[in-house]
Amino acid sequence: MADSGLLIVVSGPSGAGKGTICDALRARFPQVHYSISMTTRPPRPGEKEGVNYYFTDTAHFEALLAQDAFLEHAKVYDHYYGTPKQYVYDALARGEHVLLEIDIQGAMQVRKHYPQCLCVYIVPPNRQVLAARLHGRHTDSEEVIAGRLQKTQAELAWMKEYDYVIVNDRLAAAIEQMEAIIRAEACRCARNGNTLSRICAAYQE
């Protein structure tokens, strides 16, 4: 039987570098997998069932909600999105690490359902750096960027609810910090009951 995997919850403002850091984490840890969400929105071109999302209808999603079947969920533009508990729990039981890149509200829902999750908040060092990154993407209007900056400032009070904070000033250093966190957390005795039992048995005369 495998020791329990890690449920890694990553949050941070748009432009913090979350996606880049998470992709680097997956490249370094083969046992790290993104969780697959369920949604009621129609599939977009190229999206595959069970790969990008689990697609379902509103009635089925709401029935699952009534059964408390999600770690977290939200409704965005009349469509539901949620993280199915069973998918995550099955992966953790196999010793796999499951990665969730979600907002603060979703992260707090996950923590309520699975208190032993590992929550990491990624943030640029200051407002000026974040603004420069958002402008550098050339994807948002000035109004949208101003809104993102204001939202970030309002959400910073939630950082203390996370287990770790990574200040992404230099990307390479931030990736190294994330790797160190995962390696240390994976060695916790509480997550390695089977390994502890095997070691104790190996020392029996």
C-alpha positions as CSV (number, residue, x, y, z in Angstrom):
1,M,0.0,0.0,0.0
2,A,1.3,3.4,-0.9
3,D,1.9,6.2,1.6
4,S,-0.5,9.2,1.2
5,G,0.2,11.7,-1.5
6,L,0.1,15.5,-1.1
7,L,-2.9,17.7,-2.0
8,I,-1.1,20.8,-3.1
9,V,-3.2,24.0,-3.4
10,V,-1.6,27.0,-5.1
11,S,-3.1,30.5,-5.2
12,G,-2.0,34.0,-6.0
13,P,-2.8,37.0,-8.1
14,S,-2.9,36.9,-11.9
15,G,0.6,37.6,-13.1
16,A,2.3,36.0,-10.0
17,G,3.8,33.1,-12.1
18,K,1.6,30.3,-10.7
19,G,1.2,28.4,-13.9
20,T,4.9,28.6,-14.8
21,I,5.9,27.4,-11.3
22,C,3.3,24.6,-11.3
23,D,4.5,23.4,-14.8
24,A,8.1,23.3,-13.5
25,L,7.0,21.4,-10.5
26,R,5.3,18.8,-12.6
27,A,8.4,18.4,-14.7
28,R,10.5,17.7,-11.6
29,F,8.0,15.4,-9.9
30,P,6.5,12.8,-12.2
31,Q,4.0,11.8,-9.5
32,V,2.5,15.3,-9.5
33,H,-0.8,15.6,-11.5
34,Y,-3.2,18.5,-12.0
35,S,-6.7,17.7,-10.7
36,I,-9.4,17.4,-13.3
37,S,-12.4,19.6,-12.7
38,M,-16.0,19.0,-13.5
39,T,-18.0,21.6,-15.4
40,T,-21.4,22.2,-16.9
41,R,-20.2,24.4,-19.7
42,P,-20.0,22.8,-23.2
43,P,-16.6,21.5,-24.3
44,R,-14.4,23.9,-26.3
45,P,-12.7,22.8,-29.6
46,G,-9.9,20.3,-28.7
47,E,-11.0,19.6,-25.2
48,K,-11.3,16.0,-24.2
49,E,-13.5,14.3,-21.6
50,G,-11.5,13.2,-18.6
51,V,-8.4,15.0,-19.8
52,N,-9.3,18.7,-19.7
53,Y,-12.6,18.4,-17.7
54,Y,-15.3,16.1,-16.8
55,F,-18.3,17.5,-18.7
56,T,-21.8,17.1,-17.2
57,D,-25.2,18.8,-17.1
58,T,-26.6,21.1,-14.5
59,A,-29.0,18.6,-13.0
60,H,-26.2,16.0,-12.4
61,F,-23.8,18.7,-11.0
62,E,-26.4,19.9,-8.5
63,A,-27.2,16.4,-7.5
64,L,-23.5,15.9,-6.7
65,L,-23.5,19.1,-4.8
66,A,-26.3,17.8,-2.7
67,Q,-24.2,14.8,-1.9
68,D,-21.2,17.0,-0.9
69,A,-19.2,15.4,-3.6
70,F,-16.9,18.4,-4.3
71,L,-13.8,19.6,-2.5
72,E,-14.6,23.1,-3.9
73,H,-17.0,24.6,-6.4
74,A,-18.0,27.9,-8.0
75,K,-20.5,29.2,-10.5
76,V,-19.1,31.4,-13.2
77,Y,-21.3,32.9,-15.9
78,D,-24.1,30.4,-15.3
79,H,-21.8,27.4,-15.5
80,Y,-20.6,25.3,-12.5
81,Y,-17.0,24.3,-12.0
82,G,-15.9,21.9,-9.2
83,T,-13.2,19.5,-8.0
84,P,-14.6,16.0,-7.4
85,K,-13.5,14.6,-4.1
86,Q,-13.4,11.0,-5.3
87,Y,-10.9,11.7,-8.1
88,V,-8.6,13.5,-5.7
89,Y,-8.9,11.0,-2.8
90,D,-8.3,8.0,-5.1
91,A,-5.1,9.6,-6.5
92,L,-3.8,10.5,-3.0
93,A,-4.4,6.9,-1.9
94,R,-2.2,5.7,-4.7
95,G,0.6,7.9,-3.4
96,E,0.2,10.5,-6.2
97,H,0.5,14.3,-5.5
98,V,-2.5,16.3,-6.7
99,L,-2.1,19.9,-7.7
100,L,-4.9,22.5,-7.6
101,E,-4.3,26.0,-8.9
102,I,-7.4,27.8,-7.6
103,D,-8.4,31.2,-6.1
104,I,-8.6,32.0,-2.4
105,Q,-12.2,31.1,-2.0
106,G,-11.7,27.7,-3.5
107,A,-8.6,27.1,-1.4
108,M,-10.5,27.8,1.8
109,Q,-13.2,25.3,0.7
110,V,-10.6,22.7,0.1
111,R,-9.0,23.3,3.5
112,K,-12.4,22.8,5.1
113,H,-12.9,19.5,3.5
114,Y,-9.3,18.3,3.6
115,P,-7.4,20.1,6.4
116,Q,-4.1,18.3,5.8
117,C,-3.8,19.9,2.3
118,L,-0.7,21.9,1.6
119,C,-1.6,25.5,0.7
120,V,1.0,27.8,-1.0
121,Y,0.5,31.4,-1.9
122,I,2.6,32.9,-4.7
123,V,3.0,36.6,-5.0
124,P,5.3,39.1,-6.7
125,P,7.4,41.3,-4.4
126,N,5.4,44.5,-4.8
127,R,2.6,46.3,-6.7
128,Q,5.0,47.8,-9.3
129,V,6.4,44.4,-10.3
130,L,3.0,42.9,-10.6
131,A,1.8,45.8,-12.7
132,A,4.8,45.5,-15.0
133,R,4.1,41.8,-15.5
134,L,0.4,42.4,-16.3
135,H,1.3,45.1,-18.8
136,G,3.9,42.9,-20.3
137,R,1.4,40.2,-21.2
138,H,-0.4,42.6,-23.6
139,T,-3.7,40.8,-23.0
140,D,-5.7,43.1,-20.6
141,S,-6.9,46.7,-20.9
142,E,-5.8,49.4,-18.4
143,E,-9.2,49.1,-16.7
144,V,-8.8,45.3,-16.2
145,I,-5.2,45.7,-15.0
146,A,-6.3,48.3,-12.4
147,G,-9.0,45.9,-11.3
148,R,-6.6,43.0,-10.9
149,L,-4.2,45.2,-8.8
150,Q,-7.0,46.4,-6.6
151,K,-8.2,42.8,-6.1
152,T,-4.7,41.6,-5.2
153,Q,-4.3,44.3,-2.6
154,A,-7.6,43.3,-1.0
155,E,-6.7,39.6,-1.0
156,L,-3.3,39.9,0.6
157,A,-4.9,39.6,4.1
158,W,-5.6,36.0,3.3
159,M,-1.9,35.1,2.9
160,K,-1.7,34.2,6.6
161,E,-4.2,31.4,6.1
162,Y,-1.7,29.6,3.8
163,D,1.1,27.2,5.0
164,Y,3.7,28.8,2.8
165,V,4.3,32.0,0.8
166,I,6.7,32.2,-2.1
167,V,7.7,35.7,-3.2
168,N,8.3,35.3,-6.9
169,D,11.0,37.9,-7.5
170,R,13.3,35.6,-9.4
171,L,11.5,32.7,-11.2
172,A,14.4,30.1,-10.7
173,A,14.5,30.8,-7.0
174,A,10.7,30.6,-6.7
175,I,10.8,27.2,-8.4
176,E,13.5,25.9,-6.1
177,Q,11.5,27.1,-3.1
178,M,8.4,25.2,-4.3
179,E,10.5,22.1,-4.9
180,A,11.9,22.3,-1.4
181,I,8.5,22.6,0.1
182,I,7.2,19.6,-1.7
183,R,10.2,17.4,-0.8
184,A,10.0,18.4,2.9
185,E,6.3,17.9,3.2
186,A,6.5,14.5,1.5
187,C,8.9,13.4,4.2
188,R,6.5,14.2,7.1
189,C,6.0,11.1,9.3
190,A,2.2,11.7,9.3
191,R,2.2,11.1,5.6
192,N,4.4,8.0,5.7
193,G,2.7,5.5,8.0
194,N,3.4,2.5,5.8
195,T,7.1,3.4,5.4
196,L,7.5,3.8,9.2
197,S,5.9,0.4,9.7
198,R,8.2,-1.2,7.1
199,I,11.3,0.3,8.8
200,C,10.2,-0.9,12.2
201,A,9.6,-4.4,10.9
202,A,13.0,-4.4,9.2
203,Y,14.7,-3.8,12.5
204,Q,13.0,-6.7,14.3
205,E,15.3,-9.6,15.2
